[in-house]
Amino acid sequence: MEFKKMIVCLLLIAALSSVVFAGPASAKSVLYEGDIQAGDGYQINNHVIDVADVFPENEYASFYVYEKDTELMDKGLDINDTFTFEIDNEEVEVKLLDTKTGTLPRAEIAITITDDDIVNTKGVVDGGHEKAEFSGTPVIEITKSVSSTTIQAGDSVTVTVRAENKGDDDATDLRFSNNLPEKFILEETFVSQSGEMTLDVGESQQIFVYRIKSTEPGTFTLKPATATFSNNAGVDFPQTSSNTPTITVEGEPAAMADVEVLAELQEPVIPRGESTEVTLLIKNNGEGDAEDVSVKIQLPDGLEYESGDSDIEIIGGTPTIYLQTLGVQQEKEFTFNVKAEEMGNYPVTTSYSYTSAEDPESEKINSETTTDALEVTEGKFDFLFEQPLYVYIVPLVIILGAAAWIYYRRQQYRF
């Protein structure tokens, strides 16, 4: 008896396991369950399942599957029979549940799919595939052109971006993006399509028209304009890109700035609590002016900014020097004082940034310089704080006691 119970339990566990583990893997989404008259069909995206003939007396129906106007298969089913086909790698199953009589015979069917995320169009179609409306494929061709492929440094060129829909369906939710090339400055924008738009079949439009000015010589390949879009059925399509024209800019290279910051300590060693002077020399060793020169004095814990030249401002707690311009081979000197708060070795770091006036589109240059470490030694009176407390308390108690005793004796002699 116990053996039979064990067998039954094992069978139940096996059955439950098959349901748990096989269930989700074989789960399907029901797209439709109901009647469809002979001559009508059911559409899934660009596929249509036509119910061709229904024979209630024979409990039989025949079906055709089309992709748009192309026949993919024909199947005949008895009640409870099924057939399958694929749409975008997902399996569609059609099952004949029943056949019914009427003015036009009807087939009761169930249609399921392994993943309905791919479905964007579905429903019964009167008249079958011949009356169905299918979504097409927009083909967006983006062309980027320039008014001249060879110019002189400092000259301007006009860039035009045009898009044409060469597909068989409208492009909806159409968004364009475009990036300006490096070493060019945007001078003027004439056309700029912003936001979502629609491009009908065969339609062509200007999307961007703008003028850019070159800043230095060289050969530059423009970045592509890109677009994302959908069709009328809401199907998203991969991003498409334009061509990438090349512009050759002739001329001499722009004169570039080359800023250097030197920092020097007046004294390499000072006692704690004392101050020393730091000298900053800002030089432009380049062949072009520097603009927006910013020098920030970074002091480590243990050193405190005490005072400095009037041109040194405290911004956000950081001593900062700002120069609007620094000419070719020009140099400027600044001094400031730092106070030693703690013993140790402390370098003074200055971080600085600038741009070249002749090439305003160039990236800001960032750098830093560091002094030799400032050595902070023991202060003049630091030894007093290094002795144990009793060294000061005991003599103080003795002195106070002696003073009290003398005062007491003086009072006695007075009387």
VMD Tcl script that draws the C-alpha trace (Angstrom):
set ca {
  {0.00 0.00 0.00}
  {2.82 2.40 0.93}
  {4.56 1.57 -2.34}
  {1.41 2.48 -4.33}
  {1.12 5.79 -2.48}
  {4.74 6.59 -3.29}
  {4.16 5.82 -6.99}
  {1.07 8.06 -7.05}
  {3.01 10.91 -5.39}
  {5.85 10.59 -7.87}
  {3.41 10.67 -10.78}
  {1.70 13.77 -9.37}
  {5.06 15.51 -8.88}
  {6.10 14.63 -12.43}
  {2.81 15.93 -13.83}
  {3.07 19.14 -11.81}
  {6.67 19.64 -12.94}
  {5.70 19.23 -16.58}
  {3.01 21.87 -16.14}
  {5.31 24.29 -14.31}
  {8.30 23.94 -16.62}
  {6.58 23.30 -19.94}
  {3.68 25.67 -19.40}
  {5.43 29.04 -19.86}
  {7.59 27.77 -22.72}
  {4.54 26.71 -24.71}
  {2.29 29.61 -23.67}
  {0.68 31.45 -26.59}
  {-1.32 34.62 -26.96}
  {-4.84 34.29 -28.30}
  {-5.39 36.74 -31.16}
  {-8.89 35.67 -32.13}
  {-11.54 33.14 -31.22}
  {-14.84 33.35 -33.06}
  {-16.72 32.92 -36.33}
  {-15.51 34.00 -39.79}
  {-17.72 33.67 -42.86}
  {-16.53 31.90 -45.97}
  {-14.87 34.47 -48.24}
  {-13.66 36.63 -45.35}
  {-10.32 36.49 -43.58}
  {-8.27 37.48 -40.56}
  {-5.36 39.92 -40.91}
  {-2.15 39.88 -38.85}
  {0.19 42.66 -39.98}
  {0.71 42.04 -43.71}
  {-0.55 38.44 -43.55}
  {-4.16 37.37 -44.12}
  {-5.72 34.00 -43.29}
  {-8.56 33.58 -45.80}
  {-11.48 31.26 -44.98}
  {-12.04 29.90 -48.50}
  {-14.77 27.27 -48.14}
  {-16.79 25.89 -45.22}
  {-18.66 22.55 -45.40}
  {-20.74 22.16 -42.21}
  {-22.13 18.80 -43.33}
  {-18.58 17.47 -43.55}
  {-17.27 19.45 -40.56}
  {-14.49 20.70 -42.80}
  {-13.07 24.08 -43.91}
  {-10.30 25.18 -46.27}
  {-7.91 28.08 -45.69}
  {-5.38 30.14 -47.64}
  {-2.57 32.21 -46.11}
  {-1.33 35.30 -47.97}
  {1.45 37.79 -47.40}
  {-0.06 40.82 -49.07}
  {-1.01 39.42 -52.51}
  {1.37 36.46 -52.40}
  {-0.10 33.07 -51.52}
  {2.03 31.25 -48.94}
  {-0.01 28.08 -48.33}
  {-3.43 26.42 -48.46}
  {-4.74 24.02 -45.83}
  {-7.87 21.99 -45.24}
  {-8.91 21.24 -41.65}
  {-11.34 18.94 -39.93}
  {-12.76 20.07 -36.60}
  {-10.01 20.29 -33.90}
  {-7.26 20.08 -36.52}
  {-4.61 22.82 -36.72}
  {-1.98 24.25 -39.03}
  {0.87 26.69 -38.36}
  {2.97 29.27 -40.18}
  {5.44 31.98 -39.15}
  {5.33 35.78 -39.04}
  {8.62 37.48 -38.13}
  {9.92 34.22 -36.62}
  {6.85 33.87 -34.39}
  {4.59 30.82 -34.83}
  {0.92 31.39 -35.65}
  {-1.48 28.50 -35.09}
  {-4.95 28.23 -36.66}
  {-7.41 25.71 -35.17}
  {-10.85 24.81 -36.56}
  {-13.24 24.62 -33.60}
  {-16.54 24.14 -35.44}
  {-18.43 24.68 -38.71}
  {-21.81 26.41 -38.83}
  {-24.59 26.79 -41.39}
  {-26.27 30.03 -42.40}
  {-26.81 32.31 -45.39}
  {-23.06 31.96 -45.69}
  {-21.44 29.08 -43.85}
  {-19.09 30.07 -41.02}
  {-16.00 28.57 -39.50}
  {-15.39 28.96 -35.79}
  {-11.64 29.24 -35.39}
  {-9.00 30.04 -32.78}
  {-5.83 31.90 -33.78}
  {-2.83 32.06 -31.42}
  {0.73 33.38 -31.69}
  {3.83 32.69 -29.61}
  {4.54 36.41 -29.03}
  {2.01 39.12 -29.80}
  {4.55 41.93 -29.35}
  {5.18 41.81 -33.10}
  {1.51 42.37 -33.91}
  {0.59 45.90 -34.97}
  {-2.43 45.16 -37.18}
  {-5.07 42.52 -36.56}
  {-8.75 41.91 -37.19}
  {-11.39 40.26 -39.38}
  {-11.32 41.48 -43.00}
  {-14.52 41.36 -45.06}
  {-13.62 40.01 -48.48}
  {-10.32 38.45 -47.36}
  {-6.88 39.45 -48.57}
  {-8.23 41.20 -51.67}
  {-9.89 43.84 -49.47}
  {-7.14 44.11 -46.84}
  {-5.09 47.27 -46.45}
  {-1.41 46.54 -46.04}
  {1.33 48.67 -44.55}
  {4.36 49.31 -46.69}
  {8.00 50.15 -46.17}
  {9.13 53.77 -46.23}
  {12.63 54.18 -47.66}
  {14.13 57.49 -46.57}
  {17.10 58.64 -48.64}
  {19.00 61.51 -46.99}
  {21.42 63.57 -49.08}
  {23.89 66.05 -47.59}
  {25.54 68.45 -50.05}
  {27.90 71.43 -49.78}
  {28.12 74.54 -51.93}
  {31.88 74.07 -52.37}
  {34.25 71.23 -51.54}
  {37.39 73.44 -51.49}
  {37.56 76.77 -49.65}
  {40.12 79.04 -48.00}
  {40.59 79.24 -44.23}
  {38.07 81.76 -42.89}
  {35.68 81.28 -45.83}
  {32.11 80.01 -45.50}
  {30.22 77.13 -47.11}
  {26.50 76.32 -47.26}
  {25.33 72.84 -46.26}
  {22.00 71.43 -47.49}
  {20.33 68.29 -46.14}
  {17.43 66.90 -48.20}
  {15.28 63.81 -47.62}
  {13.12 61.83 -50.06}
  {10.74 58.94 -49.39}
  {11.42 56.32 -52.06}
  {9.40 53.58 -50.38}
  {5.83 52.35 -50.79}
  {4.39 53.75 -47.55}
  {4.36 57.09 -45.78}
  {7.07 57.76 -43.20}
  {5.52 58.91 -39.92}
  {7.02 60.02 -36.59}
  {9.99 61.14 -38.67}
  {12.77 62.84 -36.70}
  {16.02 64.19 -38.10}
  {19.24 65.00 -36.27}
  {22.38 66.69 -37.51}
  {25.75 67.59 -35.94}
  {28.02 70.44 -36.93}
  {31.57 69.55 -38.00}
  {34.60 70.38 -35.89}
  {36.74 73.40 -36.83}
  {33.69 75.20 -38.25}
  {31.48 77.91 -36.75}
  {27.73 78.07 -37.43}
  {27.08 81.45 -39.07}
  {23.41 81.28 -40.07}
  {20.55 78.78 -40.22}
  {18.09 79.07 -43.11}
  {16.02 75.86 -42.73}
  {15.74 73.55 -39.72}
  {12.98 70.95 -39.45}
  {12.48 70.34 -35.75}
  {10.12 67.86 -34.13}
  {8.19 65.01 -35.70}
  {7.08 65.20 -39.30}
  {5.58 63.01 -42.05}
  {7.04 62.34 -45.49}
  {4.57 60.89 -47.98}
  {5.50 58.37 -50.65}
  {7.55 60.12 -53.32}
  {7.77 63.37 -51.34}
  {11.06 65.27 -51.03}
  {11.86 68.08 -48.58}
  {14.73 70.26 -47.44}
  {15.45 69.38 -43.83}
  {18.45 71.58 -42.95}
  {20.10 74.46 -44.76}
  {22.82 76.38 -42.92}
  {26.08 78.25 -43.46}
  {29.30 77.41 -41.60}
  {32.65 79.21 -41.46}
  {36.00 77.41 -41.44}
  {38.51 78.23 -38.70}
  {41.64 76.37 -39.76}
  {43.06 74.54 -42.78}
  {42.73 70.80 -43.28}
  {40.49 68.16 -44.81}
  {37.25 67.61 -42.93}
  {34.56 64.94 -43.41}
  {31.12 66.14 -42.35}
  {29.15 64.00 -39.94}
  {26.04 62.28 -41.37}
  {22.51 63.51 -40.79}
  {20.31 60.73 -39.39}
  {16.59 59.94 -39.20}
  {14.27 57.60 -37.31}
  {10.75 56.86 -38.55}
  {7.76 54.52 -38.64}
  {5.21 53.49 -41.26}
  {1.45 54.04 -41.23}
  {0.96 50.88 -39.18}
  {3.28 52.15 -36.45}
  {6.12 49.78 -37.29}
  {9.48 51.31 -36.34}
  {12.33 51.12 -38.83}
  {16.11 51.22 -38.28}
  {17.88 54.57 -38.25}
  {19.03 55.75 -41.65}
  {21.99 58.04 -42.38}
  {23.07 60.46 -45.08}
  {26.27 60.55 -47.07}
  {29.30 62.36 -45.60}
  {30.81 64.97 -47.97}
  {34.39 66.18 -47.49}
  {35.55 69.80 -47.42}
  {39.17 70.81 -48.03}
  {40.17 74.06 -46.32}
  {43.34 75.64 -47.69}
  {45.58 78.20 -45.96}
  {48.08 78.64 -43.16}
  {47.48 77.03 -39.77}
  {45.97 79.31 -37.15}
  {48.37 80.89 -34.67}
  {47.81 79.06 -31.40}
  {48.36 80.20 -27.83}
  {50.61 78.24 -25.46}
  {50.11 79.29 -21.85}
  {52.51 78.20 -19.12}
  {52.16 78.81 -15.37}
  {55.23 78.69 -13.11}
  {54.94 78.65 -9.30}
  {57.84 79.32 -6.92}
  {58.07 79.27 -3.12}
  {59.99 82.08 -1.43}
  {61.09 79.72 1.34}
  {61.18 75.92 1.06}
  {60.99 75.38 4.86}
  {58.94 77.31 7.44}
  {57.80 76.63 11.03}
  {54.19 75.85 11.78}
  {52.19 79.03 12.30}
  {54.44 81.06 9.98}
  {53.71 82.31 6.45}
  {55.60 82.32 3.18}
  {55.15 83.99 -0.19}
  {54.34 82.14 -3.41}
  {55.03 83.72 -6.81}
  {52.99 82.78 -9.90}
  {54.28 83.65 -13.37}
  {51.72 83.28 -16.20}
  {53.33 83.29 -19.67}
  {52.02 82.91 -23.23}
  {54.77 81.19 -25.21}
  {52.59 80.64 -28.30}
  {52.14 82.49 -31.57}
  {48.56 83.58 -30.93}
  {46.68 85.39 -28.18}
  {45.12 83.43 -25.32}
  {41.61 84.16 -24.09}
  {39.62 83.27 -20.97}
  {42.74 82.40 -18.98}
  {41.69 81.02 -15.59}
  {44.20 80.00 -12.89}
  {42.94 78.31 -9.70}
  {45.20 77.96 -6.65}
  {44.67 74.56 -5.03}
  {45.93 74.48 -1.42}
  {46.14 71.19 0.47}
  {44.86 70.70 4.00}
  {47.57 72.06 6.27}
  {48.05 75.29 4.31}
  {45.75 78.31 4.45}
  {45.47 81.15 1.93}
  {46.33 84.29 3.89}
  {46.50 87.20 1.43}
  {47.50 88.08 -2.11}
  {47.43 90.57 -4.97}
  {44.17 92.40 -5.56}
  {43.69 90.56 -8.87}
  {43.34 87.28 -6.97}
  {39.67 86.70 -6.16}
  {38.16 84.08 -3.89}
  {35.55 82.21 -5.94}
  {33.74 79.35 -4.25}
  {36.45 79.25 -1.59}
  {39.24 78.92 -4.19}
  {41.73 81.73 -4.90}
  {41.37 82.41 -8.64}
  {43.08 84.60 -11.24}
  {41.15 85.46 -14.42}
  {42.67 87.14 -17.48}
  {40.39 88.02 -20.38}
  {43.35 88.00 -22.79}
  {47.06 87.24 -22.65}
  {49.00 88.43 -25.68}
  {51.78 86.70 -27.59}
  {54.95 86.39 -25.43}
  {53.19 88.35 -22.69}
  {53.70 87.38 -19.03}
  {52.12 88.47 -15.76}
  {53.31 87.91 -12.19}
  {51.19 87.47 -9.08}
  {52.12 86.84 -5.44}
  {50.19 85.50 -2.48}
  {50.93 84.30 1.05}
  {50.10 80.95 2.60}
  {50.14 80.13 6.31}
  {51.30 76.75 7.63}
  {48.65 75.22 9.89}
  {50.06 71.72 10.35}
  {53.48 70.07 10.16}
  {54.23 68.10 7.00}
  {55.19 68.48 3.34}
  {52.74 70.38 1.16}
  {52.96 71.16 -2.57}
  {51.02 74.14 -3.94}
  {49.13 73.21 -7.13}
  {47.68 75.63 -9.68}
  {45.25 74.36 -12.33}
  {44.67 76.55 -15.36}
  {42.68 76.68 -18.61}
  {42.52 78.88 -21.70}
  {41.46 79.05 -25.36}
  {43.26 80.32 -28.45}
  {41.83 83.58 -29.79}
  {42.55 82.57 -33.39}
  {40.63 79.31 -33.02}
  {37.58 79.98 -30.83}
  {36.00 76.67 -31.77}
  {38.93 74.67 -30.44}
  {38.51 72.84 -27.17}
  {39.54 74.64 -23.99}
  {43.04 73.59 -22.95}
  {43.42 72.45 -19.32}
  {46.66 71.91 -17.44}
  {48.25 72.30 -14.02}
  {51.58 73.00 -12.35}
  {52.88 72.11 -8.89}
  {55.60 73.65 -6.72}
  {58.19 71.68 -4.81}
  {56.77 70.56 -1.48}
  {56.78 73.19 1.26}
  {58.24 71.64 4.41}
  {56.47 72.75 7.59}
  {58.51 72.11 10.73}
  {57.80 72.44 14.43}
  {56.74 75.92 15.50}
  {58.61 78.10 17.99}
  {56.34 77.25 20.89}
  {55.20 73.79 19.78}
  {57.45 72.15 22.41}
  {55.22 73.60 25.13}
  {52.30 71.52 23.90}
  {54.35 68.35 23.66}
  {54.94 68.04 27.48}
  {52.54 66.02 29.68}
  {49.91 68.06 31.49}
  {51.33 67.33 34.93}
  {54.59 69.08 33.94}
  {52.64 72.35 33.99}
  {50.12 71.54 36.72}
  {52.56 70.47 39.47}
  {54.72 73.62 39.38}
  {51.58 75.73 39.16}
  {50.13 74.03 42.25}
  {53.41 74.55 44.12}
  {53.55 78.22 43.17}
  {49.92 78.78 44.14}
  {50.46 76.91 47.42}
  {53.53 78.96 48.27}
  {51.71 82.19 47.51}
  {48.82 81.13 49.70}
  {51.18 80.23 52.56}
  {52.99 83.58 52.36}
  {49.67 85.41 52.33}
  {48.50 83.39 55.35}
  {51.66 84.11 57.35}
  {51.47 87.80 56.52}
  {47.96 87.92 57.91}
  {49.15 86.29 61.16}
  {51.99 88.80 61.71}
  {49.64 91.71 61.08}
  {47.76 90.80 64.23}
}
mol new
graphics top color blue
foreach p $ca { graphics top sphere $p radius 0.5 }
foreach p [lrange $ca 0 end-1] q [lrange $ca 1 end] { graphics top cylinder $p $q radius 0.2 }
display resetview
